[in-house]
Amino acid sequence: MAIRRRFRPQPRRENKNPHKINDKITAQKVRLVGDNVEMGIYPISEALSKAQGLGLDLVEISPNADPPVCKIIDYKKFLYEQKKREKALKAKASKVVVKEIRFGPNTDDHDYEFKKKHAEKFLKDGAKLKAYVFFKGRSIVYKDKGEILLLRLAQELEDYGKVEQMPKLEGKRMTMFLAPKTKK
């Protein structure tokens, strides 16, 4: 009895080098930049010989330019610095957190105050707030009560956040967004 082997497609390997380096550069002429190099337009053979003379790599930085821009640098060091730059940019990018608070159209004052305190805390912590009134069954007839409730919340939280989106009815939910005020 023969063992049948299943065909398993190999995962595609991504190009390890996102840049063309040394002999992989196909342009006839390149604009050369870099340290210890006179900037200008050179034939590819001359640019490669300059890079080899310095013991470094010729890296295509901007392939869409005319002629393509190449730099004479140590490629591994260039990749390391690029990753470091990307990591720093990623760390600076702020992550937006959205907190939700749910009300009913007939929420009483004690529950309202309790939820308002939580909303205040969320805005102080720098999170966006999504406040919504959920209409169950026939309570949809109290749309105006839900809108009044959300507008009251927005007015009372005016010191901590500003309204990003006024109350808007979407299906059985009336939603309003508040963004925290930036600290000066």
Secondary structure, DSSP 8 states (H G I E B T S, - for coil): ---------------S-SS-BGGG---SEEEEE-TTS--EEEEHHHHHHHHHHHT-EEEEEETTSSS-EEEEE-HHHHHHHHHHHHHHHHHHS----EEEEEE-TT--HHHHHHHHHHHHHHHHTT-EEEEEEE--GGGGGGHHHHHHHHHHHHHHTTTTEEEEEEEEEETTEEEEEEEE----
